[in-house]
Structure formats: structure tokens, C-alpha cells
Amino acid sequence: MSVSYDVPLSLDQAELVLRHLNLVIEKNGVLNLTRIDSISEGIVKHILDSLLFMKGIPQTISSNDHAQFVDVGTGAGFPGIPLVVMGAWRGLLIDSVGKKSRAVREFVEELGLRHRVSVETIRAEDLARSNPLCFDVVTARAVAEISVLLEYASPLLKRDGLLVCSKAHVPDTELRHAKQVAPLCGFHHVLRETFELPLDMGHREILSYKKTGAATVRLPRQAGMAKHMPL
């Protein structure tokens, strides 16, 4: 049975995201970027998985060439590079691991996206100190618990900005904790959509939180505190 995920993709866009996947798998031969080593699995678990983020991002933002998102913990460039390909906006892709960010910078150059994509080796907390309140959207794919992501995103986002995250499964305890932390970080929960990936390749949830006010706690905290001493 075929399933439609209703994510429009032009031929040019499809070519770019497939080229990106090929570059990742090729680089994976010398650098451990992903455990996925086949095109067929990568199309589902990397490309489709990334494109599902568009469910939580209004087209008015992604089609705006003045809008900017930051992809936290970008890894091999997912979902950051596919999201840039899908819109007119600009992306900053960050990872704290230098060898990963250097590889992603190579991919960006090879794909001809340098005019719309920047890549940095930096932690989210440090980026928030150098570029506070600058971004329209923060994305995160399987990076950390939602409460941690809310803390990362708050000092990065403009007013009315969005945190959009993807999770394989969200335990009730994680959702309850996020519900407590969201108002402390100035957020309101606006969306939760669930998907089953094709070929029984897994379950995905897209969650969006809107920044509706200022945080009531001082952010960012020191690097690592969000994970090791959660709010």
C-alpha cells in the first residue's frame, strides 16, 4: 500500500537531496557520519525523515529569503540541507563535533549551496551568546529531550519563532517535563504530528513549539547544564 506524505518535491530538489545523500554515504567510507549505508534506507531514514520537518514549518517562513533557521546537532547535514533545498530561506548548520561540521561544509560546497548555507563548529549555548534572538526557526533531529531543546532554542529564537523537533518515540514522561519547561523558556506547544515511515522503517513524531514570550530563567546557561542539570 502506498502512502502519501504530502511533501511537494520538484525534480531539481529531488536531485539535490539525492546528491547530498550520495555524498554522505561516500564520505561514510572514511568518516563515521551515519550507520545507514544504503541509498534505499537513506531515502527513508534521512531524506523523508528530514522533509517531514516541513509539516511543522509554515511556508510563509521557508519561502522567505530573509528568514533564517539554525539546525542544532546537524550531524551529516540532516535535516538542514534538505530544508534549505525545500525553501528560499537561509540555514546555519551547527555541530559541536568538528569532523562532522567540516564534512557538511564540503557537502554544501559540492551542492552549490554556499550562498544560502553556513556551517559552524559550535554548541547551541555558545551560538546563543554570539547571535542571540536571531533565528526564525530552530530545528533538531534526534538530538536531545524536548525540555533540553526548549532551553537551547529560547535564546536563539526571535519572538514568534519556532522550535521544530523530530523524535522516534516520545515517552509520556518526556512530554510532561516539556510541558513544565516550555513556559519557563517562553514557549507554547503548537503542533504534534505522527508518521509511520514506509517499509516498517519506524515511527516519527514532529513537534513544534512557538516562542510567545521571554524566558523567566536566565538563558543560555553554561554548556552542558541543560542536559546534566535540566530545568
N, C-alpha and C positions, 0 to 999 in steps of 0.2 A: 504494500500500500504506500503510495507516495504522499508526502506531507509538504505543504507549502508553509514557509516561514515568513512570507510576505516581506522580503527584504529586496527591493529592486536593485539589480546589479547590471550595469552596461557591459558590453564586450570589452571595452577598454579597461574598465575597473576590474573585471574578472581576470584579464591578462596580467594586470599589475599585482593583484593579490596572489595569483598563482606563481608569478616570478618571485615574489617575496618568499613564499613557502619553499620553492626550489632552492633559493639561496640559503635559507635556514638549514634545510636538510643537507646541502652540500657542506656548509660550514660545520655542521654537527659531526662530520667525519674527523675534524681536528679539535673541536671545542664542544664540550658538553652543554648545549643550549636547551635541548629537549629530549625526552625519551622517545618521542614519536619519530620514526624513521621511514615512514612510507607516505607517499603522496595521498593515497586514498584516505588514510587515517587523519592526516594533517588537514585535508579539506574540511573534515567534520570538526575535529577537536581543536583546530587553530583558526581556520578561516571562518566557518559558520559560527563557531563559538564567539569570535570577535564581532562578526556582523550583528549578532543578536543584541549587542550594546545599543544599536540604533533604536531599539524598542523603547529605550529609556531616555533618548535624547531628541528634543523637538527639532524638526527640520529647520525651523527659523534660526536655530543656533548653528547647526552643522553646515548650513548653506551660506552662512555669513562669513565673508572673507576677513572680517575684523575680529571674529570670535577666536578664542584660543582654549585648548584643553591641555591638561597635563596627564600623562599616563604614568601612574606610580608603579614601580616594580615591573617595568616593561618586558624584562627577560629577553626574548628573541624578537621583540617588536610587536607583540600581540597584547591587547587589541590596537595599539597605537597606530601602526602603519595602515592596516585596513580601514581604520576610522578616518584617517587623513584622505585615503583614496576615495572614500564614500562621500566626502563633502568638499566645501570650498574653504573651510576653516584651517587654522594652523595648529600644529601639535608640538608639545615639548615632551619627549620621552625620557624618563629618568630611571636609573637603576643604581643601586649602591655598589654593584659589582662591576669593576672597570672593564674586565674582559667581555662582559655582555654588552655594555654600552658601546664599546669600541666596535664590536661586531655589528650592532644595529646601525651605527654611523656608516659603516661600509654598505649595508643594505640600502640605506637612504640615498647614498651617492649613486649606487648602481641603478636604482629605480628612478633616478632623476627627480627626487622629491625634496632636494635640499632647500628649495625656496620656500617650502611650507613646513618643514620638519627640522627641529633641533633635537639633539641628543646630549644628555649630560650625565656624568657620574656624580650623583649627589643623593643624599637622603631627603625625604619629603620635609622633615623638620628644618633642615638647613636651607632648602629651597624657600620655605615659607619666611625665613628671616631675610633672604635677599630679594624675594619677589612676593611680598605679601599682597593678598587681595587682588590678584592679577588675572585669575582664570575664570572662564565661564563654566567649565566642566572639569571635574577630576574623575578619571577612570581607574579602576583597579580590578584585575582579573586574578582570582585565587591568591591574593596577597596576604590577607590577614583577616581577623574577625571584624565584623562590621563596626563595632564600637571603636576599634583602633583606626579604621579607615575614616570614621567621622572626625576623629581627633586630627588625623593627618590633613584632611580636606578643609576643615574650617578656616585656618589662617591663609589658605591658598586661594579660596574662592571669593569672588565678588558677591555682593548682595544679590539674592535670587539665583545664584549659581547652583549647580547640581553635582552631587556625588553619585556616580553610577558604577555599581559593582556587580560582578558575576561570581556566583558560588555554585559548587556542585550540589551541595546539600546545606541547608541552614537549620541547625538544631533550634528547638524552641527556646532553649536557654540563651543562645546567641541573639535571637530576636528580642527576647525580653531585656537583655542587657543593652542592646542597641536602642530600645525604646526609652530606657532610662538615660542613656548618654546623649541621645540626639538633642534634647532641649538644652543641655549644658553646653553643647557645641554650636547652638544656634540653628538646628535643623528641624525639619518636619518631614516625616516619611510620606512620599507621594506615589510610589509605584512598586508593585511586586508582581512579576510575571514568571511563569514556569514553563519549561520546554523539555520535551524528550528528544534527544539527538537521534538521528537516523541510525539504523543498523545496531540498535541497542547499545550505542556508544556512551550512554549516560544521561543524567538529568541535569538541567541547568536552571538557575534562578537569576533573574535580573532585578536588582533592587535600586531604587532611586530615592535620594533624599535632597530636599531643597533647603538651601540656606536662607532662612527668613529673618534672621536677626544676628546680633553679635553673640559670641560665646560668653558665658558667665564665668568661665575659668580662663586663666591666662594661658594662651597658646601662641606658638608651639612650645612644648616642653623640651627638655634635653633629649637627644637622640636615644631611642630605645625605651624610654619611660612608658610610652603608650602601650607597648607590648608587655613589658615586665612589671609595670605598676599601673594597670588600667584604671580609668576613671570609675 
